[in-house]
Amino acid sequence: MARHPVRDPIVPDPRLVRALHRIVLAGAVLVAALPAARGAHPWIGALWLWLLAMPLASLWALHGCRLPRWRAPAPAVAASRLRRRAPQARRRVPARAAARAAYAA
């Protein structure tokens, strides 16, 4: 019978988790301290990817690809409440233009 990921989670080996945490920490220190670690190598590509992103992705996969839990968002205020109830602004017609329009009509 298959395990349900929410009801019966598989706990990863703590030694593997600790090793991945250390690899991520070492990769972050290398990327932050050495400018060459932020570059690219012609054979293996972007070094920051292999030093930081791949260990983080493997740590995430080890924990079952769970997304972080965010706090519930605050209730949104209706957009109609935020808008002013005043009438829309109108463009002013210069006095000369108004006189010309009255004269033309």
N, C-alpha and C positions, 0 to 999 in steps of 0.2 A: 504494500500500500504506500502511496506517495505521501510525503510530508507536506503539510500546508505551511507556507512560509510565515504566515502571521500567527497561527495558533501554536505551532511547534517549531520555533526557530532553532537552527543549528548553530551552536556556539563554536566560533573558530578557535583554533589552538592558540593559547595566549603567547606561546613562544614565537609563533609566526607573526602574530600581531605586533609583538615587541620588536622583532627584527625589522618588520616593515616600517614601524615608527622610526627606528634608528636610521634606516635607509633614507626615508623622507627627510629627516632632520639633516643628515649629512648632505643630501642633494641640495637642500635649501641653503645650507651654509656655503657650499661650493658655488652655486649660482649667484648668491649675494656677494661673495668675496672675490671671485675670479671673473674678470670680464670675458676671458676665453670660454668659460663655461656657458655663457649666454649666446655664444656663436653657433656655428654649424661646422660639421665635419663632412668632407665629400663622400665618405663611405657610409656613415651611420646617420647623417642628417642633423637635425637640431639637437644640440646636447642638452638643453634645458628640458626637452621632452623626455629624454631617457633618464636624466638625473632627478627630475621632480614630478613631472606629469604621469609617467608610467607607474612609478611606485605608488602615487596617490590613487591612480585608477585601480591598481591591484588591491590596495587596502579597501577601497570602496566595494570592489567586487567580493572581497573576502567577507565583508559584513552583509552580503546579500543584496547589494545595489539599492540600499535604502536611501531615501531622500531625507534631508534634515527636517525636523519638525519645527515649523515656524509658529509663532504666537498667532492666535486668531486675530484677524484684522478688526480694527475698531469699526463700529457701525458707521457707514457712510452717510454724510449729510446730503439730503436731496439737493440736486443742482438747482432746482427752482428756488430753494431757500437762499442760496448763495447769490442769486441774481437780484439786482435792484428792481423795484417795482416802478421806477420812474419811466416816463415815456422815452422813446428813442430820440437821440439828439438829431437835430435837423441842421442842414447847412445854411449859413447866412448868405443871403443874396446881397451883393454890394449895392449901394444906393443908386449908382449910375446905371447898373444893369436893370434894376427895378424900374427906373424912370424910362429907360429905352424900351423895356418890354411893355410898359403902359402906353407909351407913345406909338409903338408899332401896332398895337391892338386897336 
